[in-house]
Every structure is written in C-alpha cells, then in structure tokens.
Amino acid sequence: MVNIDRSVKAYYEQAELSEEQLQKLALMQESAEMSQQEEGVSTVRKQRLPNGWLRIMAAASIVLALALIFVINPDSVTERVAQEVAMNHNKALTVEYPTNSYEVLSKQMDKLDFTLRVPSEAVQQGLALVGGRYCSIQGQLAAQIKLSDSDGRIYTLYQTHSGEQLKSINAGQLQLDHVDIQLWEEQGLLFALAGTTE
C-alpha cells in the first residue's frame, strides 16, 4: 500500500517554482510589508519626491479637477440666461408701457420689486427708451425694455435682481441665434442687452 503522506512530501520537494512565480511571491511580500508600515512608507515617498515635483503634482491635480467641473457642469446658468434673452429678443413683442422715461416706466411696472435703472451701457451707446413689458429670466420676474439707436435699430434690455440664482453668471459678450448679447451686473441688478447681428 502506497503511503500517501510520503508521496505528497516527495512531490512538493521535487516541484520548483518558475521565475515568474517567484517574482509574484516577492511582490506579494512587499505589498504585505507596505500595508503594515503605511505611515513610514508615505513619509519615505514624500522624502523621495523633490518639492518641485510635489508642487507640479498638486497643480496638475487642481487643473484636472477644474477641467472635470467644467466638463460636467459648463457655464450653464450663463448659457441658459443668454438663450432666454435671445429667444425673447427674437420674438419682437410690442411694449405694454410705451414711454421715453425710465422713471415713468418704473412706476408703471409696479409689480417689479426693484426700481428700474438707466444702465451705463445704454447711455454710452446713445440708446433711447421706447417702452417696456414684463418678462422672466430663469423664472424670476424681469423687465424687458425696448430701446432704439439713432438709425432706428431696436435693442432689448433686460433688468432683474442678481440674486443667488444669477450670481454665478459671467459678465461678457456672446452671440446666440443671430443675437449679440452683453451681460453685466450693476448696483445689485443683472442687465442683459440684446441686439440683432447685421
């Protein structure tokens, strides 16, 4: 009768590990040692990396995070407001309150919870008030004011509170649906000036 214990012992004594298996075992042992000395290893790694590399790695991480934020959530509020302004401008609705006075218009549009202001941009461009009507920007009550230049070209100006929802809008110029739009904030109000491109 064959002695099974002896046969098994003899088999394992004769068996040899390949070079690849030995390397895997060495890696497993290193990994086990590293997990036991986590704090020591992280300190050693920091000492091995020069300060310049640490700064570069930190900067690269920040740039990557910002890029991911932009890809996941691009300037959506600014884009939505610009789209709404362009759409309202292209409708070319008639004014509900015809007047050439901001003071009179502000009194007529008494549902607004702010006083209409003469915007510096409209003054600089020599735009004259034609009248206004109510509209909304991102669900917020706003004034849509019709203006004209000396050549009779019509512009629409939008005014509303720059509350929490609209605080993140980037001021600047953009173009959508053949409409030039300028966005800015002035004295706690959000302004958008729209004019058809030529």
VENSUL-V546687 format. One record per pair of residues at least 24 apart in sequence whose ideal C-beta (glycine too) atoms are under 10 Angstrom apart, sorted by the first residue. I is the first residue (numbers start at 0). GAP is how many residues later the second one is. Records with the same first field share a line. If there is no record, write none. Layout:
BEGIN
I: GAP / GAP
END
This chain:
BEGIN
74: 93 / 94 / 95 / 99
75: 92
76: 61 / 88 / 89 / 90 / 91 / 92 / 93
77: 88 / 90 / 91 / 92 / 93 / 94 / 96 / 103 / 105
78: 90 / 91 / 95 / 97
79: 57 / 58 / 89
80: 56 / 57 / 59 / 77 / 79 / 84 / 85 / 88 / 89 / 100 / 102 / 109 / 111
81: 87 / 90 / 91 / 92 / 93 / 94 / 95 / 97 / 99 / 100 / 101 / 110 / 112
82: 93 / 94 / 96 / 98
83: 51 / 52 / 53 / 54 / 55 / 58 / 74 / 92 / 108
84: 50 / 52 / 57 / 59 / 71 / 72 / 73 / 89 / 91 / 92 / 94 / 96 / 97 / 98 / 107 / 108 / 109
85: 70 / 88 / 89 / 90 / 91 / 92 / 93 / 94 / 95 / 106 / 108 / 110
86: 89 / 90 / 92 / 107
87: 45 / 47 / 48 / 49 / 54 / 56 / 68 / 70 / 91 / 104 / 106
88: 55 / 57 / 65 / 66 / 67 / 68 / 69 / 87 / 88 / 89 / 90 / 91 / 92 / 103 / 104 / 105 / 106 / 107
89: 66 / 86 / 87 / 88 / 89 / 104 / 106
90: 44 / 53 / 65
91: 54 / 62 / 64 / 104
92: 40 / 42 / 51 / 53 / 63
93: 36 / 37 / 39 / 52
94: 34 / 35 / 36 / 37 / 38 / 49 / 50 / 51
95: 35 / 36 / 37 / 38 / 48
96: 34 / 35 / 36 / 37 / 46 / 48 / 49
97: 31 / 32 / 33 / 34 / 35 / 48
98: 30 / 31 / 32 / 33
99: 28 / 29 / 30 / 31
100: 28 / 30
101: 27 / 30 / 41 / 43 / 57
103: 25 / 27
104: 24 / 25 / 26 / 27 / 28 / 38 / 40
105: 26 / 37 / 53
107: 24
108: 24 / 25 / 32 / 34 / 36 / 50
110: 30 / 32
111: 29 / 30 / 31 / 47 / 48 / 49
112: 28 / 47 / 48
113: 27 / 28 / 29 / 45 / 46 / 47 / 73 / 74 / 75
114: 44 / 72 / 74
115: 27 / 29 / 41 / 43 / 73
116: 42 / 69 / 70 / 71 / 72 / 74
118: 26 / 28 / 38 / 40 / 63 / 65 / 67 / 68 / 70 / 72 / 73 / 74
119: 64 / 66 / 67 / 71
120: 36 / 61 / 63 / 65 / 70 / 72
121: 25 / 27 / 33 / 35 / 69 / 71
124: 24 / 25 / 30 / 57 / 68 / 70
125: 24
126: 26 / 27 / 28 / 30 / 66 / 68
127: 27
128: 28
129: 24 / 25 / 26
131: 24 / 25 / 27
134: 25
135: 24
136: 24 / 28 / 29 / 32 / 53 / 55
137: 25 / 27 / 28 / 31 / 52
138: 26
139: 25 / 26 / 50
141: 47 / 48 / 50
142: 46
143: 48 / 50
144: 46 / 48
146: 46 / 47 / 48
148: 46
152: 42 / 43 / 45
153: 40 / 41 / 42
154: 25 / 27 / 38 / 39 / 40 / 41
155: 25 / 36 / 37 / 38 / 39 / 40
156: 25 / 34 / 35 / 36 / 37 / 38
157: 25 / 31 / 32 / 33 / 34 / 35 / 36
158: 27 / 30 / 31 / 32 / 33
159: 29 / 30 / 31 / 32
160: 27 / 28 / 29
161: 24 / 25 / 26 / 27 / 28 / 29
162: 25 / 27
164: 25
165: 24
END
